[in-house]
Amino acid sequence: MKLRLMLWLLGWLLKFALRRKPRFREAITEMRSLDWGIATENLSIARHYRMSPRGIQTGAGLPVDLDLELRFEDEATAIKVLRKPTQQAFLDGMMAGNVRLVGDSSDLNKLQKLLKYL
């Protein structure tokens, strides 16, 4: 339940930042669009985000056309990493086998640059 709430709030924060933070808007405009999602490995908890300069849409589940997916071993691991989403936390999780990146790692770098404006 805690992870579901975190992911829903993340969507709300992204939409708020697009409306209120000019640096966030500039960063999204430069990158054009990014479709990404977060899920547990068994897909019991999953949420996707479609970000573009026109707006941010969010929804439950993981569509197959996403640019980037972050899959976590379980809910506790996801909460631990997402509380402090640093590059080192993701690397440590991937090395331990708790985090799996599906997609291009350059998209993860774009996402991390965007999230610092929240």
Backbone hydrogen bonds, N-H to C=O, Kabsch-Sander energy under -0.5 kcal/mol:
donor,donor_aa,acceptor,acceptor_aa,energy
5,L,1,M,-2.0
6,M,2,K,-2.3
7,L,3,L,-2.6
8,W,4,R,-2.1
9,L,5,L,-2.8
10,L,6,M,-2.1
11,G,7,L,-1.6
12,W,8,W,-1.8
13,L,9,L,-2.8
14,L,10,L,-2.4
15,K,11,G,-2.1
16,F,12,W,-2.4
17,A,13,L,-2.7
18,L,14,L,-2.0
19,R,15,K,-1.6
20,R,16,F,-2.5
21,K,17,A,-2.5
25,R,21,K,-2.0
26,E,22,P,-2.5
27,A,23,R,-2.2
28,I,24,F,-2.2
29,T,25,R,-2.3
30,E,26,E,-2.3
31,M,27,A,-1.7
32,R,28,I,-1.4
33,S,31,M,-2.1
34,L,51,M,-2.4
36,W,34,L,-0.5
36,W,49,Y,-2.6
37,G,68,L,-1.7
38,I,47,R,-2.7
39,A,70,L,-2.5
40,T,45,I,-2.1
41,E,72,F,-2.6
43,L,40,T,-1.8
47,R,38,I,-2.4
48,H,59,G,-2.7
49,Y,36,W,-3.6
50,R,57,Q,-3.3
51,M,34,L,-2.7
51,M,49,Y,-0.6
52,S,55,G,-1.8
55,G,52,S,-1.1
57,Q,50,R,-2.5
59,G,48,H,-1.9
61,G,46,A,-2.2
66,L,63,P,-0.7
67,D,35,D,-2.1
68,L,35,D,-1.5
69,E,102,V,-2.3
70,L,37,G,-2.5
71,R,69,E,-0.6
71,R,100,R,-3.0
72,F,39,A,-2.6
73,E,98,N,-2.5
78,A,74,D,-1.9
79,I,75,E,-2.4
80,K,76,A,-2.2
81,V,77,T,-2.4
82,L,78,A,-2.8
83,R,79,I,-1.5
84,K,80,K,-0.7
84,K,81,V,-0.6
86,T,84,K,-2.5
90,F,86,T,-1.8
91,L,87,Q,-2.3
92,D,88,Q,-2.8
93,G,89,A,-2.1
94,M,90,F,-2.4
95,M,91,L,-2.4
96,A,92,D,-1.9
97,G,93,G,-0.7
98,N,93,G,-2.3
99,V,93,G,-1.5
100,R,71,R,-3.1
102,V,69,E,-2.7
102,V,100,R,-0.6
103,G,101,L,-0.6
104,D,67,D,-0.8
107,D,104,D,-0.8
108,L,104,D,-0.9
109,N,105,S,-1.6
110,K,106,S,-2.0
111,L,107,D,-2.4
112,Q,108,L,-2.5
113,K,109,N,-2.0
114,L,110,K,-2.1
115,L,111,L,-2.6
116,K,112,Q,-1.1
117,Y,114,L,-1.7
118,L,115,L,-1.3
